[in-house]
Amino acid sequence: MTISEQFEKGSVYTLKDTICSEQVGYNAHPKFKGVSLKHLVAGGITNGLLSCHLVRVEPLCTLDTHTHAENLEIHEVISGSGTLYMGGAKHRYTAGCVAVIPVGTEHKVQASEEGLYILATFTPPLV
């Protein structure tokens, strides 16, 4: 089982509950074809401090240029590969890479032929 499959089927533990990731569905990104998010940790669980999402970018698809006006975003690449464009620089994304995307910074992610899975954390929460 790949690490991305483990995250898709894993668990989220809180003081009060255990959330089975497999029972949390993916949501298609409203703007970018081939991009979907599984909301593993919503802001309600963290008292509005952060949220955590499994982001799936299908092979050769793009999470096109966008910004988050109020959110710091951290990407942890868990499987696949691609390219991050941020702040005028181009970075190779492979498993084990981490990117810190400051508030208001334009960024874009392109998946390679194998696709890409990112664990994305937002503060304040995205949802």
N, C-alpha and C positions, 0 to 999 in steps of 0.2 A: 504494500500500500504506500503510495507517495505521500509526502508531507502535506500537500494540498488536500488530498483525500482525507488525511487524518484530521485536518482542521474542519473540513466539511462535515465530518461525522463525530467530532470531538464533543467536549462538554465545557460549559462556562459555569463556574461555581461562584455563588455569592453567599452572603451570610444566611440568607433565607431560602434560596432556591438553587436547583441545578437545572441548567438549560441545555437540552440536547441540541447541538448544532445542526444535526441532520433534520430536525423538525423545523428549523428556521429556513424559510425559502429565500431564494435569490430574487432580487428586484432588478428589472432591467433599468439601466441608466436612462433617464428621460431624454437625453440629448445625443448620446453616443452609442451607435449600433455596435453590438458585440461586447458591450461592457455591462457587467451586472455586479450587484453588491448584496452580500449576506450580512445583515446587521447583527453581529454577535453580541455586542454590548451597547445598549442605547443609553442616552443621557439620564434617563429615569433611574437606572441602576446605580449610577455614579453621583447622584445628587447634582447633576448638571455640570460635572467637571470634564468628562470626556466621553467619547464613543469609539468603538472599535469595529471594523468592518473587513470581511474577506472580500477582496475585489478580484473578480475574474475578468481578464481581458482575453477574448478569443484570439486564435492565431491571426496575425496580420491586421488586427483591429487597433483602433487608436482611441485613447482617452484624450480627446483633443484639447487644445489650449484653453485654459480656464484659470480662474483665481478663486480663492476663498477669502472674502473681505474681512471675515472675523475669526477665521480658524487657522491655528497652527496645525500642520499636517505632518505626520511621520509615516513613511513607507518602509515596511520590512518585506523584502522580496523573499517569498517562501518556496516558489518553484517557477520554472520556465525562465524565459529571458526576454529582453527587449531593451528599449532606450528611454531614458528620462531626459527631457529638455527642460532646463530650469535656469533662470537668470542669465540667459545667453550662453550657457554651457550645455554640453551633451555628455551624458553619463551612461555607461553600459550597465544594464540591470541584469543581474544573475542572482541565484539563491545566495542568501547571506548578506546582500547589500542592504544598507539602510540609508534613507534620505530624509533630511529635515527640510521641510518646505515652509518658510516663514509666512506669516499672515500677509495676504495681498500679493503674493508672488505668482506670476504667471508660470504655469507648468503644463507639460504634455507628456503622455506615456504612450509609446508604440510597442506593441507586442511583436515578437519574432514569429517564425513559422510554428513554433511549439506552444505559443500562447504564454500567459503570465498570470501568476497569482501573487497578490500583494495583501499583506495585513496592514490596513491603513487605520491610524489612530488620529482623532481630531480633538482639539481642545480650543474653545468650548465644543460640545458635542455637535456632530452633523445632524443627528436625529435624537 
